[in-house]
Amino acid sequence: MYNDQYGRQVLTETDICNAYMVDTDIVLKNALIEKSIKFDNSLNISNVPTTIVYKPETMSINSFDELCQNSWFMPEEYINFNIAQYVLDLCVTEVELQRVGEELIMFQEREMFPLLRYCKYLVDTMRKHNIVWGVGRGSSISSYVLYLIGIHKIDSIYYDLDINEFIK
């Protein structure tokens, strides 16, 4: 296994064989592989992977990064979700509205609304499947918007945390 110039993991035939020797039920969906592999039906592999033969990209690393940043793997309902209205509707006081408005402008200036939508999708998915996540740590706890979405449980207004600590 190795990483290409874009940081994607590319599996060799040996990597795939080793993975199946350890766990025959492993799912290698859309794995990038070095070269095409034909699976023998007599092996009785229940989850034959849908592999993608690795082809080196010809685009620049910056173009590849931009392409990846614009490709969010989440349901359509979250891609078009009005995240700004959602968090504004959660505000109860004028102070909360002021803070959320200020933060939303900062997020919008940095084109981070897709990230906020993904955070909402992630939290909804974790709640749906009863997955426990942390209370919050680092500079993200200074964002009241992330608190309202559910990323962390630290009320940055209550603790008078400056949003500029998060968005530097």
C-alpha positions in Angstrom: 0.0 0.0 0.0 1.2 3.5 -0.8 -0.1 7.0 -1.0 -0.1 8.8 -4.3 0.9 12.5 -4.7 -2.7 13.5 -3.6 -2.6 11.4 -0.4 -5.0 8.7 -1.7 -4.2 5.1 -0.6 -3.5 2.7 -3.4 -3.6 -1.0 -2.6 -1.5 -3.6 -4.3 -2.6 -7.1 -5.1 -0.7 -8.4 -2.1 -2.6 -5.9 0.1 -5.9 -7.1 -1.1 -5.0 -10.8 -0.7 -3.6 -10.2 2.8 -6.9 -8.3 3.8 -9.0 -11.3 2.6 -6.7 -13.8 4.5 -7.4 -11.9 7.7 -11.1 -11.3 7.1 -13.0 -12.9 4.3 -16.0 -10.7 5.0 -14.0 -7.5 4.5 -15.7 -4.9 2.3 -13.2 -3.0 0.1 -15.8 -0.9 -1.7 -14.3 1.3 -4.3 -10.7 0.5 -3.3 -8.1 2.1 -5.5 -5.9 -0.8 -6.7 -2.6 -0.7 -8.5 -3.8 -3.0 -11.3 -6.8 -5.0 -12.3 -7.4 -8.2 -10.3 -9.5 -11.1 -11.3 -11.1 -13.0 -8.5 -11.5 -16.8 -8.8 -15.1 -17.8 -8.0 -13.8 -21.0 -6.3 -12.4 -18.8 -3.5 -15.9 -18.4 -2.2 -15.4 -14.7 -1.4 -18.8 -13.3 -0.4 -17.9 -9.6 -0.8 -15.9 -9.3 -4.1 -14.8 -5.7 -4.0 -15.8 -3.1 -6.5 -12.3 -2.0 -7.2 -11.2 1.0 -9.2 -8.0 0.6 -11.1 -5.6 3.4 -10.1 -4.8 5.9 -12.8 -2.4 8.7 -11.9 -4.1 12.1 -12.1 -2.9 14.7 -14.5 -4.3 17.7 -12.7 -2.3 19.9 -10.3 -2.4 19.2 -6.6 -4.3 22.5 -6.0 -6.9 21.5 -8.6 -7.3 18.1 -7.0 -7.7 19.7 -3.6 -10.3 22.1 -4.9 -12.2 19.2 -6.6 -12.2 17.2 -3.3 -13.3 20.2 -1.2 -16.3 20.6 -3.5 -17.3 16.9 -3.3 -19.2 16.2 0.0 -20.4 12.6 0.4 -23.7 13.1 2.1 -27.3 12.8 1.2 -28.9 15.3 -1.1 -31.1 16.7 1.7 -28.0 17.9 3.5 -26.3 19.3 0.5 -29.2 21.7 -0.1 -30.0 22.2 3.6 -30.4 25.8 4.8 -28.0 25.6 7.6 -28.1 29.3 8.3 -31.8 29.3 8.9 -31.5 26.1 11.0 -29.1 27.6 13.5 -30.9 31.0 13.5 -34.1 29.2 14.4 -32.4 27.6 17.4 -31.6 31.0 18.9 -33.7 32.0 21.9 -32.2 35.4 23.0 -31.0 38.5 21.2 -27.5 37.8 22.3 -27.6 34.3 20.7 -29.0 35.8 17.4 -26.2 38.4 17.4 -23.5 35.8 18.0 -24.9 33.4 15.4 -25.3 36.2 12.8 -21.7 37.2 13.4 -20.4 33.6 13.2 -22.4 32.9 10.1 -20.9 35.8 8.3 -17.4 34.5 9.2 -18.3 31.0 8.0 -19.8 32.4 4.7 -16.8 34.6 4.0 -14.6 31.5 4.3 -17.0 29.4 2.2 -17.5 27.0 5.0 -21.3 26.4 4.7 -20.7 23.0 3.1 -18.6 22.1 6.2 -21.5 23.2 8.5 -24.0 21.1 6.5 -21.7 18.1 6.7 -21.3 18.7 10.5 -25.2 18.6 10.8 -25.3 15.4 8.8 -22.5 13.8 10.9 -24.3 14.7 14.2 -27.6 13.5 12.9 -26.0 10.2 11.8 -24.3 9.7 15.1 -27.5 10.4 17.1 -29.5 8.1 14.8 -27.0 5.2 15.5 -26.4 6.1 19.2 -22.8 6.9 18.7 -21.2 8.8 21.5 -18.8 11.6 20.6 -16.7 14.0 22.7 -17.8 17.0 24.7 -15.6 19.2 22.6 -12.0 20.3 22.5 -9.6 22.8 21.0 -10.6 26.0 19.3 -13.9 24.6 18.0 -15.5 25.1 21.4 -15.4 28.9 20.8 -18.0 28.5 18.0 -21.6 28.9 19.2 -22.8 27.7 15.8 -21.0 24.4 16.2 -22.5 24.2 19.7 -26.0 24.6 18.3 -25.4 22.0 15.5 -24.2 19.6 18.3 -20.6 19.2 17.4 -19.6 20.0 21.0 -21.4 20.7 24.3 -19.6 23.9 25.4 -21.8 27.0 25.4 -19.3 29.6 24.2 -21.7 32.5 25.0 -22.0 31.3 28.6 -18.2 31.0 29.0 -17.6 34.2 27.0 -15.4 32.5 24.4 -14.2 34.6 21.5 -15.1 33.2 18.1 -11.8 34.6 16.7 -10.1 31.7 18.6 -11.8 29.3 16.2 -11.5 31.3 13.0 -8.0 32.5 12.8 
